[in-house]
Amino acid sequence: MNANSLINVRPMKTLLIYLDAFPWRFRSLLLRSLRKVGLHFEARSLLPVLGYTDCFKVTFLSGLFPCEHGFWVSYVFDEGMDFPFLSIVDMLPGLIGRGIRFVFNSFLYPVHNVPSVALKYIRYLDVRPESSFVDVDLALRRAGVLTLFKFFEDHGVRYISLEDRFFKHRLSPFFAMCLNKLSDFDVLLLYIDEPDFWGHRFGTRSVVYRCSLKWLSDVVSSFVSSAFRRGFVPVIFSDHGMADVSRYINVLPSLLRDRNFGRSYVVGVDATMVRFKYLSDEGVRDSAWLRYIIKPYARRLTSDDYVKYHLPRSRMYGDEVWLLREGVCFFPNYFSWLRPRGMHAYDPFLPSQHGIVVAPKELLESYVNGFSVVDLHNLIKSITVG
């Protein structure tokens, strides 16, 4: 069976494989593995959204840019929750404090590494980085947004979304189960998050990282070949790339010592962004020391940036947002448990941040300049329904 015989038939049975954080610059590993099993596919770069996995999933399922669907980061500045005992945890040494928070986060409430004083002004949204596609789809439907899954349902397309993390990241049983599902569905969406973990844990320069990507490429290609022989057209994609971290900035101890933190201002310290929320007129003045510290390594997002990156302008995400330059990371930050050696969510236009779209040549001919996430959404609609 060749690609042309499938491409000319609409609608197509479609296999969607989402490799979280598989970088554009390592695309040759995947393309070579595919050629070994007789599949001569092509690749295009994907321009990511400025955000994390949750923002990508919302954009992918809705087919709308963040400025249109309104979601950016998984928490906003609003009335939050008060956990007084965490103020004691805030003062404990780093590993001990993070360990206690990890236990608390796992069983009670997603406080992550957020200082207790900041939790009073933070509200978590229904969609978070760990949310499955099914969870994101339900949240969007509650908000009245037409999703890709709803589109499938309206057109009688049988679909299923499967994630390897629910198989404890054991890819062999995961793909064996997926292979058994091919006869029951028209569209399979498979999510594999290993490349993201490897990038954060080892960095892209490490031998472990490159060997792991090579191994994954071989495993994925073998499964894709089996699905292709059963009449499925594959589209393999990632949400972003990965950059190595060379400098870490730790602002949390200074924040906790500042008596104005939580009084006149509060901040969100994400891995690559710091978002300021001013609680009073003195907030700008009282937080000036923090801007002074980060200014050599970051820049403030301008109105033009919000347009360029298609970002929502809601002040719930902050009155002022600063974006770190490539290779610099806030650690500790409000999310990371371990010091990352690789990071994403820098300027989306940096080559290191680009993701991939790999598919038969005929599907990619109209995208010579690459994909946006919205383009990917629309491509999937066109090949699954026509």
C-alpha positions as CSV (number, residue, x, y, z in Angstrom):
1,M,0.0,0.0,0.0
2,N,1.3,3.5,-0.8
3,A,0.5,6.9,0.5
4,N,-1.2,8.1,-2.6
5,S,-3.8,5.3,-2.5
6,L,-4.9,6.5,0.9
7,I,-4.6,10.3,0.4
8,N,-7.0,10.3,-2.5
9,V,-9.7,8.7,-0.4
10,R,-11.7,11.1,1.9
11,P,-12.5,10.7,4.7
12,M,-9.4,8.9,5.9
13,K,-8.8,6.7,8.8
14,T,-6.2,8.7,10.7
15,L,-3.5,7.9,13.3
16,L,-2.5,11.0,15.3
17,I,0.6,10.6,17.4
18,Y,1.5,13.5,19.7
19,L,5.1,13.3,20.9
20,D,5.4,16.0,23.6
21,A,8.4,18.2,23.1
22,F,10.0,16.4,20.2
23,P,12.2,19.2,18.7
24,W,12.2,20.2,15.1
25,R,16.0,20.0,15.0
26,F,15.9,16.2,15.8
27,R,13.4,15.4,13.0
28,S,16.0,13.4,11.1
29,L,15.9,10.7,13.8
30,L,12.2,10.1,13.2
31,L,12.4,10.4,9.4
32,R,15.2,7.9,9.2
33,S,13.4,5.5,11.4
34,L,10.3,5.8,9.2
35,R,12.3,5.2,6.1
36,K,13.7,2.0,7.6
37,V,10.1,0.6,7.6
38,G,9.4,1.8,4.1
39,L,7.6,5.1,4.9
40,H,9.2,8.1,3.1
41,F,7.4,10.9,4.9
42,E,8.2,14.6,5.0
43,A,8.4,17.0,7.9
44,R,7.4,20.6,8.6
45,S,8.1,22.8,11.6
46,L,5.4,23.7,14.0
47,L,5.3,27.2,15.6
48,P,4.3,26.7,19.2
49,V,2.1,28.8,21.4
50,L,3.8,30.8,24.1
51,G,2.8,28.6,27.0
52,Y,2.9,25.1,28.3
53,T,1.2,21.8,27.4
54,D,-2.2,22.9,28.7
55,C,-2.3,25.9,26.4
56,F,-1.3,23.8,23.4
57,K,-4.0,21.2,24.1
58,V,-6.7,23.9,24.4
59,T,-5.5,25.5,21.1
60,F,-5.2,22.2,19.4
61,L,-8.7,21.0,20.4
62,S,-10.4,24.3,19.8
63,G,-8.7,25.4,16.6
64,L,-8.5,28.9,18.2
65,F,-5.5,31.0,19.2
66,P,-5.1,31.8,22.9
67,C,-6.4,35.4,22.2
68,E,-9.6,33.8,20.9
69,H,-10.2,31.0,23.4
70,G,-8.9,33.0,26.3
71,F,-6.7,30.4,28.0
72,W,-3.0,30.9,28.6
73,V,-1.7,29.6,31.9
74,S,-3.3,27.2,34.3
75,Y,-3.8,29.7,37.1
76,V,-4.9,33.3,37.3
77,F,-4.8,36.0,39.9
78,D,-8.0,35.9,41.8
79,E,-9.4,35.0,45.2
80,G,-7.5,31.9,46.1
81,M,-7.2,29.6,49.2
82,D,-5.5,30.1,52.5
83,F,-3.3,27.3,54.0
84,P,-1.7,29.0,57.0
85,F,0.6,26.0,57.9
86,L,2.3,26.3,54.6
87,S,3.9,29.5,55.8
88,I,6.1,27.3,58.0
89,V,6.9,25.1,55.0
90,D,7.9,28.1,53.1
91,M,10.8,28.7,55.5
92,L,12.2,25.2,55.3
93,P,15.3,24.3,53.2
94,G,14.6,23.7,49.6
95,L,14.5,19.9,49.3
96,I,12.6,19.5,52.6
97,G,10.1,22.1,51.8
98,R,9.5,20.8,48.2
99,G,9.2,17.3,49.6
100,I,6.4,18.3,52.0
101,R,4.7,20.2,49.3
102,F,4.9,17.2,46.9
103,V,3.0,15.1,49.4
104,F,0.5,17.8,50.0
105,N,0.1,18.4,46.3
106,S,-0.4,14.7,45.6
107,F,-3.3,14.1,48.1
108,L,-5.0,17.4,48.9
109,Y,-4.6,20.4,46.7
110,P,-2.3,21.4,43.8
111,V,-0.2,23.9,45.6
112,H,2.9,22.9,43.8
113,N,5.7,25.2,44.9
114,V,3.6,28.3,45.3
115,P,4.3,30.3,48.5
116,S,1.4,30.3,50.9
117,V,1.1,34.1,50.7
118,A,0.7,33.9,47.0
119,L,-1.9,31.1,47.2
120,K,-4.3,33.6,48.7
121,Y,-4.4,35.4,45.3
122,I,-4.2,32.4,42.9
123,R,-7.1,30.4,41.4
124,Y,-6.4,27.3,39.4
125,L,-8.4,26.8,36.3
126,D,-10.0,23.6,35.1
127,V,-7.3,22.9,32.6
128,R,-3.8,22.2,33.9
129,P,-0.6,20.8,32.4
130,E,-1.4,17.3,33.6
131,S,-5.0,17.4,32.2
132,S,-5.8,14.7,29.7
133,F,-7.3,15.5,26.3
134,V,-10.6,14.2,27.6
135,D,-10.4,16.6,30.6
136,V,-9.5,19.5,28.3
137,D,-12.3,18.6,25.9
138,L,-14.9,18.6,28.8
139,A,-13.7,21.9,30.1
140,L,-14.0,23.5,26.7
141,R,-17.5,22.1,26.1
142,R,-18.6,23.6,29.5
143,A,-17.3,26.9,28.2
144,G,-19.3,26.5,25.0
145,V,-16.3,26.0,22.7
146,L,-16.7,23.6,19.7
147,T,-13.9,21.1,20.0
148,L,-12.2,18.7,17.6
149,F,-13.8,15.8,19.4
150,K,-17.3,17.3,19.1
151,F,-16.5,17.8,15.4
152,F,-15.8,14.1,15.1
153,E,-19.0,13.2,16.9
154,D,-21.1,15.5,14.7
155,H,-19.7,13.8,11.6
156,G,-20.0,10.2,12.8
157,V,-16.2,9.7,13.2
158,R,-15.3,7.1,15.8
159,Y,-12.4,8.3,17.8
160,I,-10.4,7.5,20.9
161,S,-7.7,9.4,22.9
162,L,-5.1,7.3,24.6
163,E,-2.1,8.4,26.8
164,D,0.9,6.3,27.6
165,R,1.3,7.8,31.1
166,F,-1.8,5.8,32.1
167,F,0.3,2.7,31.3
168,K,3.1,3.8,33.6
169,H,5.0,4.9,30.5
170,R,5.5,1.3,29.3
171,L,5.4,1.8,25.6
172,S,5.3,-1.9,24.6
173,P,2.0,-2.7,26.3
174,F,0.7,0.7,25.3
175,F,1.3,0.2,21.6
176,A,0.0,-3.4,21.8
177,M,-3.3,-2.1,23.2
178,C,-3.4,0.6,20.6
179,L,-2.9,-1.9,17.8
180,N,-5.9,-3.8,19.0
181,K,-8.0,-0.6,18.9
182,L,-7.3,0.1,15.2
183,S,-10.3,-1.9,14.0
184,D,-12.7,-0.2,16.3
185,F,-12.0,3.5,15.5
186,D,-11.6,5.9,12.6
187,V,-9.2,8.2,14.5
188,L,-6.7,7.4,17.2
189,L,-5.0,10.2,19.1
190,L,-2.0,8.9,21.0
191,Y,-0.2,11.1,23.5
192,I,3.4,10.2,24.5
193,D,5.1,12.5,26.9
194,E,8.5,10.9,27.2
195,P,10.5,13.4,25.1
196,D,9.3,16.2,27.4
197,F,10.5,14.4,30.4
198,W,13.9,13.5,28.8
199,G,14.5,17.0,27.7
200,H,13.8,18.5,31.2
201,R,15.7,15.8,33.0
202,F,18.8,15.4,30.8
203,G,19.0,18.3,28.4
204,T,19.3,18.0,24.6
205,R,23.1,17.8,24.6
206,S,23.2,14.6,26.6
207,V,23.9,11.2,25.1
208,V,21.0,9.8,27.1
209,Y,18.5,12.2,25.5
210,R,19.6,11.6,21.9
211,C,19.7,7.8,22.4
212,S,16.2,8.0,24.0
213,L,14.8,10.0,21.0
214,K,16.4,7.5,18.6
215,W,14.8,4.5,20.5
216,L,11.4,6.2,20.6
217,S,11.6,7.0,16.9
218,D,12.2,3.3,16.1
219,V,9.3,2.2,18.4
220,V,6.9,4.8,17.0
221,S,7.9,4.0,13.4
222,S,7.3,0.3,13.9
223,F,3.8,1.0,15.2
224,V,3.1,3.6,12.4
225,S,4.1,1.0,9.8
226,S,1.6,-1.5,11.2
227,A,-1.2,1.1,11.3
228,F,-0.4,2.2,7.8
229,R,-0.7,-1.3,6.5
230,R,-4.2,-1.4,8.0
231,G,-5.3,1.7,6.1
232,F,-4.5,4.5,8.6
233,V,-2.9,7.7,7.5
234,P,-0.4,8.8,10.1
235,V,0.2,12.4,11.3
236,I,3.0,12.6,13.9
237,F,3.4,16.0,15.7
238,S,4.8,17.7,18.7
239,D,3.8,20.8,20.6
240,H,7.2,22.5,20.9
241,G,10.9,21.9,21.1
242,M,13.4,22.2,23.9
243,A,16.4,24.4,24.8
244,D,19.3,23.6,27.2
245,V,19.4,25.6,30.4
246,S,22.7,27.3,31.3
247,R,21.6,29.7,34.0
248,Y,19.1,29.5,36.9
249,I,17.5,32.4,38.8
250,N,16.2,31.8,42.3
251,V,13.9,34.7,43.4
252,L,11.7,32.8,45.9
253,P,13.9,33.5,49.0
254,S,13.9,37.2,48.3
255,L,10.2,37.2,47.7
256,L,9.5,35.5,51.0
257,R,11.6,38.0,52.9
258,D,9.8,40.9,51.3
259,R,7.0,42.1,53.6
260,N,5.3,43.8,50.6
261,F,4.9,40.5,48.8
262,G,1.2,39.5,49.2
263,R,0.4,43.0,50.4
264,S,1.0,45.4,47.5
265,Y,1.9,42.9,44.8
266,V,2.0,39.2,44.1
267,V,3.8,37.3,41.3
268,G,3.5,34.1,39.4
269,V,6.9,32.5,38.9
270,D,6.7,30.1,36.0
271,A,9.7,28.4,34.6
272,T,10.3,31.0,31.8
273,M,8.0,33.8,32.8
274,V,7.3,36.0,35.8
275,R,3.8,37.6,36.0
276,F,3.2,40.6,38.2
277,K,-0.1,41.4,39.8
278,Y,-0.4,44.7,41.6
279,L,-2.7,44.7,44.6
280,S,-2.4,48.4,45.3
281,D,-0.9,51.6,43.8
282,E,2.4,50.9,45.7
283,G,2.8,47.5,44.0
284,V,4.9,48.8,41.1
285,R,7.3,50.6,43.4
286,D,7.5,47.8,45.9
287,S,8.3,45.2,43.3
288,A,10.9,47.2,41.5
289,W,13.7,45.2,43.1
290,L,12.5,42.1,41.3
291,R,12.4,43.7,37.9
292,Y,15.9,45.0,38.5
293,I,17.1,41.4,39.2
294,I,15.5,39.8,36.1
295,K,16.0,42.7,33.6
296,P,19.4,41.4,32.4
297,Y,17.8,38.0,31.5
298,A,14.3,38.9,30.5
299,R,12.2,41.4,28.6
300,R,8.7,42.8,29.3
301,L,6.0,41.7,26.9
302,T,4.7,44.6,24.9
303,S,1.4,45.2,23.2
304,D,3.0,44.1,19.9
305,D,4.1,40.9,21.6
306,Y,0.6,40.1,22.6
307,V,-0.5,40.5,19.0
308,K,2.5,38.5,17.6
309,Y,2.0,35.6,20.0
310,H,-1.8,35.7,19.9
311,L,-2.0,36.1,23.7
312,P,-5.2,36.9,25.7
313,R,-5.1,40.4,27.2
314,S,-7.0,39.5,30.4
315,R,-5.4,41.1,33.4
316,M,-6.2,37.9,35.4
317,Y,-3.0,36.6,34.0
318,G,-1.0,39.6,35.3
319,D,-0.7,43.3,34.9
320,E,2.9,42.9,33.6
321,V,4.6,39.8,32.2
322,W,8.3,39.3,31.7
323,L,9.7,36.5,29.4
324,L,13.1,35.0,30.0
325,R,15.7,34.7,27.2
326,E,16.6,31.3,25.9
327,G,18.7,29.2,28.2
328,V,17.6,30.9,31.5
329,C,15.2,29.4,33.9
330,F,13.5,30.3,37.2
331,F,14.2,27.6,39.7
332,P,12.7,27.0,42.1
333,N,9.5,28.0,40.3
334,Y,5.8,27.4,41.0
335,F,5.8,24.1,39.1
336,S,9.1,22.2,38.7
337,W,10.0,19.7,41.4
338,L,13.5,19.0,40.0
339,R,16.0,21.4,38.5
340,P,15.4,21.2,34.7
341,R,18.4,20.8,32.4
342,G,16.1,21.6,29.4
343,M,13.2,24.0,29.1
344,H,10.7,25.3,26.6
345,A,8.1,28.2,26.6
346,Y,10.6,30.7,25.4
347,D,10.0,33.0,22.4
348,P,8.1,30.7,20.1
349,F,10.0,32.0,17.0
350,L,13.3,30.7,18.3
351,P,14.4,27.7,16.2
352,S,14.9,25.6,19.3
353,Q,11.3,26.0,20.3
354,H,9.8,24.6,17.1
355,G,7.9,21.4,17.1
356,I,7.3,18.9,14.2
357,V,4.6,17.7,11.9
358,V,5.5,14.5,10.0
359,A,3.1,13.0,7.5
360,P,2.9,11.8,3.9
361,K,4.2,14.4,1.5
362,E,0.8,14.9,-0.1
363,L,-0.7,16.2,3.2
364,L,2.0,18.8,3.7
365,E,2.2,20.4,0.2
366,S,0.1,23.4,1.3
367,Y,2.3,24.1,4.3
368,V,5.7,24.9,2.8
369,N,6.3,27.5,5.5
370,G,5.3,25.2,8.4
371,F,2.4,25.0,10.7
372,S,0.7,26.9,13.4
373,V,-1.3,24.9,16.0
374,V,-4.5,26.1,14.4
375,D,-3.2,24.9,11.0
376,L,-2.7,21.5,12.5
377,H,-6.2,21.5,13.9
378,N,-7.6,22.4,10.4
379,L,-5.5,19.8,8.6
380,I,-6.9,17.0,10.9
381,K,-10.4,18.2,10.2
382,S,-9.8,18.1,6.5
383,I,-8.3,14.6,6.3
384,T,-10.7,12.9,8.8
385,V,-13.9,14.3,7.3
386,G,-13.0,15.9,4.0
